[in-house]
Amino acid sequence: MRPRPDFPHSQPLADVNLPPRAHYLDFIRGATVVLVVVYHVFFARNYVLGFGGLLPTNGPGFGDALTTFVYPWLMFSLFLVAGISARLSLNRRSNREFLGERTTKLLVPSTLGVLVFHSWTLGVLTTTSAPGLADAPLPTPVFALICVLGGQGPLWFAQLLFLYSALLVLFRRRSARTATVAKSEVALFRDSDEASLSSTFAWTLFFAAATLGVWGSAQILNAPVITVYRFGIYGFAFFLGYLVFHRPDVEAALVRTRWFWGVCALCFGVLYFRRFFGANYADGPVLRHWLTNVYAWTATLAILGFAKRYVDRPTRLSTFLARTSFGLYVFHMFFVYAATLLFARVCDLPEPLEIALVAAASFAGSYATYFAVRRVPGLRFLVLGLRRRDGQKIGETGKKSSFFGKI
């Protein structure tokens, strides 16, 4: 096996004892994507945001409570996990290989995939059904532009993730010192299975101090209209994951302190909920508030600690979630909106039953479309960023494809 291109004097990868696959990251990614689908099921009929809702509601209810409670940490934790995955990925491949994979798997689906597929499905559906647009006379070029923008859906995440990956490669050092650091990391994974109590205490202090960084990054680089493009805080999460959270002593510290962070997250979550329930939780002042960011940070630390302790092993569920997470993420918005409109207009059902049917239709439709599209070569590449060799299982050897690249 050839040496790593980044390491001019390094030994072949076959001779290096690399750390095993982090199965708990697979579980967090897959479970978070499932929760994103559930979030959008309620988002489609929300009251508190004032946008995105397809059905009129009389006031905030259970759905608004759920979306308000999970919104601060849902995507923040996903970006931090993506940063950890980037570090583990770069332990096994060169910068060029890493960026090439991210271009195929993130940039292509979030640009060309939107133009050839999502603008004609999700984009047309939202443009013709959204309140205020359905009956408005729009010129054809304006209609087409709105369809393209509406077709972006949740793929803003892939766009930001590609941007951070490109910046990571751009500023990553390519020198003998890099090889030394990487080899020391390999030794750390091999020799340090647990962190000492003093190390745990030091990392806990670091996490407490990092709260200021989370809050400070939330104040900068926020898009003025499309609030999901929060370049500051999501970039902070990604690079913090890359720099810090790949370390086994950090993982051990999080496992030891998982109940502490869990209690903190619960307390701050209750305070956040009491403060902002009924308000627009995606509004700038709410997103920049210290309570929102402390809650997001402590919840993410608790998620990492509990996942590392209890689900850091390969299972059929985690393997399936890892294999299909991107397909579910890419296609679910269309089926959520289509099922919401269909059941509301055709059936007169109790609201809980209707929501359950919308969720079931969204999962079933997304998975069916994913497995169908991946069988069409051209469409598979444009919409999913998959080549023929990528259509294999992951989660067994740690070297196969996933939404976040190879790990």
N, C-alpha and C positions, 0 to 999 in steps of 0.2 A: 504494500500500500504506500502511496506517495506521501511525503511530508506535507504538512499544512503550508499553503502558499504564504501565509502571514508570518510564518516562523522559518527564516532561511536556514537555521541550523537545528531545527527541532527534529525529534524522532518521528517515525510514522505513527499515525493515529492508532493503528492496530496494536502498537506496543505501549500505548498510554492507557492507564487505568482511569477512564473517565467516570464521573458520577452516574448512578443509575437514573432512569427516567423519573421525573417528579410526577407521579400519578395523581397526586392531590391537585396539581395545577390543571390536569385534564378534567377532573371532576368540577373544580370551580368554574372553569370556562363553560363546560357543558351545562351545568346547573344555572349559571348566570344567564345564558342564552335562553333557556327555558323560562326563567323568570322574566326576561325581556318580553317574550311572547305574551305571558300573562299580563304584564304591565300594559302592553298595547291593546289587549282585549278591553281593559277598563279605560285606557286612554281614549279609545274610539267613542266613548260615551261620557267623557269627563265634563265636569261642571266648573271647576275652579280655574282652569287654564284660560278658557275663553277662545281656544283654538284647538284644532285637531279633532274635536268632537263631531261626530256625524249625527247624533241623535240629541234632541232637546231633553234636558233634565231639569228638575225643579229645584235642586239644591245639592250640596255635597253629601255623598253617601259613602257606603262601604268601599266602592271602587276608588273614589277620590282619597279615602283614608289610606288604602293600600299604595296607590301611586305616590302619594305624598311621603309615605314612610320609607319607601325603597329608593326614591329618586336620588338623594344625595350621594349614596355609595354605589349604586348599581354599575354605572360605567366607570367610575373612579377605580373600583376594584379590578375591573376588566383591563384597564390600561396598565395598572401596576403588575398584574399577572403577565400581561404582554411584555413588559420590560424584563421580568424574570426569564421568560421564555426566550427573549432575544439574547440574553447573556448565555443561557445554556446552549442555544443554537450556535452562537459564535465560538463556543468551545470545540465544535466539531466541523466547522467549515470556514472558508475564507470570507473576507468582506465582500468580494465580488460574487461568490456563490450566494451569500446571505441576501444581498441587495437584489440579485436576479430572481431569487425565489419570492421575495416580497413584492417585486414589480409584477410578477405573474399572478400571484395569489391575492394581492390587495389592490394595486393600481388598475390593472386591466378590468376586473369586475366592477370597480367603482367609477369607471369612466366609460369604456366601450360597452360594458355590460348594461349600463344605464341607457345608453343611446339605442342599442339594438333590442333591448328586452323590457327593462323596467319602465321606461317612459311610455311604452305602449300598453302596459298592464296597470301597474300601480299609479303611474302618472295620469293616465286617462281616467281611471276610476276616481281618484281624488279630485281631479279638476272638474269632472262632470257631476260630482256628488257633494262636494264641500259646500256648506252654507255660504252664500254670497258670491259663489262662482258658477253654480249650476245654471242660473237664469240670466247671467250677465252676458251681453253680446260681446264676444272677444274676436278681434281680428285673428286670422289663421296663424301668423307668425307669433303673436302674443300667446295664443293657445298652445302652440307647439313648445314655446319656451317654458310655460308654466308646467306642461306635462313633463318636460325634462327635469325641472326642479322638483316636481312632486315625485318623480321616479327615483330620486336619490334615496328617499326613505331612510332606513338605518345605515346606509352605506357611508355616511359621514364618518363613522368609526373607522372603516377601512382606509379612508382618505387621510385621516389624522395619523393613524398607525403607520401608514407608508411614509408620511412626512417625518415622523420621529425616527423611523428606521433609517431613512436617508441621512438625516442629521447625525445619527449615531455612527454610521459608516464614514461620513465626511470628517468627523472630528476624532475618530478612533485612531490611536497611534499605531504606526506600522514600523516597529523598531525591535532591536534585540531586547529592550526593556519589556516590551509587550510579551515576548516569549517567556521571559523570566517570571512576570506576573502570572501568566497563564499556567506555567508549570507549578508555581507555588499554590495556585488555586486547586490544581489537581491533587497535590499533596494534602491540601486542607481537606478535600473531600475524602481522601483515602484514610487519613489519620485522625480526623476529628469528627467522631460521630455524635458527640454531645458537647454542650457548652457548660462551662463551669458556672457556679452560682454567681461569682463576681462578674463574669461575662454577661450573664443574664441581666444582672442589675445594671450594668453599663449600657446594654442595648435598650433596656426599658427607659432609662434616662434619655437616651438618644431619641427614641420614639416620642417621648413627651416633648422634647425640644423641637422635633420635626413638625409638630402641630403648627408652629409659627410659619414654617415653610409652606405647609398646605394652605393655611389661611392667606399668606402673602401671595402665593401663586394664583389664588382665586381672584385676586384683585386686578390682574393684568391680562392683556391679550385675549379679551373676550369679544367675540363678534357682536356688533350692535343690534342686529335684527334676528339672525338665526342663532339662538342662544346655545345650541348644542355644540357649536364650535368654540369651546373653551380651551384655547391653545395653551394657556398658562398652567392651569391646574392639572390638566390631563398630561401635558408634557412633563410636569414635575413628577407625577405618579409613574410614568413610563421610565424616566431616567433614574428615579429612586429605586424602582424595581431592578433595573439593570445594574446599578452600582452596589446595592446593599442586600437585597432580599434573596439573592441566589446563594448566600453563604449558609453552610450547615449550622454554624453557631447562632445565626439569626433565626433560623427555623426552630432550633432547639429552644431559644429564648422565647419565641412566640408560643410554642407548645406549653412551656412552663407557666407562662403568664396569660394563657388563653381565657381563663375565668375572670381575671382582672379586667382584661380588655372587653370581654363580653358584658360584664356588669357596667363598665363605663359606657359602652355603646348603648345599652338599654336605658341608662339614666339620661344620657344626652339625647337619645332618640325620643324619649318621652317629653323632655323639655322642648326639643325642636318641634315635635308634633303639636304640643299645646300652643306654641308660639305662632306657628304658621299654618295650621290646618284651616282650610277655607280660603287661604290666600293663594296667589299664583306662585307655586313653589319653583317654577322655572324662570321667574323674573330676576333681573340682575341684582337688586338689593337683597333678595332672599339668598341667592347663590353666593353672594359675597359676605354674608353675615357670618360671624365667627362661630355661632352655634351650629349652623349648617355644616361647616367644614370640620369642626371638631367631631361631630357625629359621623360624618363620612369617613374620617381617619380612624377613629376607634372601631367602627364597624368593620372596616377592611382588615385591621389588625386581628380582630376576633375571628373573622372568616378564615384568614390564613392559618391561625393557630389551631382552630378546631378541625379544619380540613387536613392539615398535616398530621394531626394526632389520630384521626378516626378514619380517613378515606385515602390514605397514601398507599394504595395497593391496586393492582389492576383487577377490574371486575367487568363483567359483560356490559353493565350499565355505563360505566365510565368510558369504556372503549367505544360503545355505540354513540354516546354523546360526543366524544371527541371526533369521531368519524363524520358525524352529520351536523355538527354545530354551525358550520358556515352555511350549509344549505338551508337549515332552519332559519338562521338569521337573515339570509338574503331574501327568502320568499315569503316570510310570514306576514309582512305588513299587508300585502295584497289580499291574502285570504282572511285576515282579521277584518279589514274594511268591507270586503265583499260579503262575508258571512254576516257581519253586523247589519248591513243594509238589507240583505236577503231575508233574514229572520224577522227583522223589524217590519218589513213591508208585506211579507207573505203570511207570517204566522202571528197569532195572538196568544203568546205564551207568557207565563209568569217570568219576571225579569231574571231571577236566579237560574231557572232552567234555560232561558235564552242565552245567558252568558256562558253557561256550561256547554251548550251546543256550539256556540261561536268558537270557544276555545278548542273543542274537539275537532271541529272542521278546519280550524287554522293549523293545528298540528298535522292532521291527516293530509290536508292539501299541500302543505309545505314539504313534508317528507316525500309524498308521491311525486311532486314536481321536481324535487332534487334528484331522486333516483331516475326519473325520466330524462331530465336535461343532461345528466352526466353520461348518458348513452349516446348523445348526439355530439360528434367530435368538435365541430366548429362552435356550436353553442356552449358546449362544456367548457371550452377555453375562455370564451368571452364573458360568460356569466359567472362561472365558478372559478376561473383561473386554474383549471385542472388539465393536465396533459394525460396522455394514455397511461404513462407509467405511474401516475399519481392515484390511480383508481384501486389502490390496495389498502389493506387494513392497517390501522395504526394502533399503538398502545402495547405492542408486544416487544419489539426490539428497540423502540425509541428513536427510529431513524426514518419513519414514514411521514407522509404529508399531513398537515392539519391546517385549520384556519389561520393560525398564528405562525405558520412556517414549520420547518422541521426542528425537532427538539433533540 
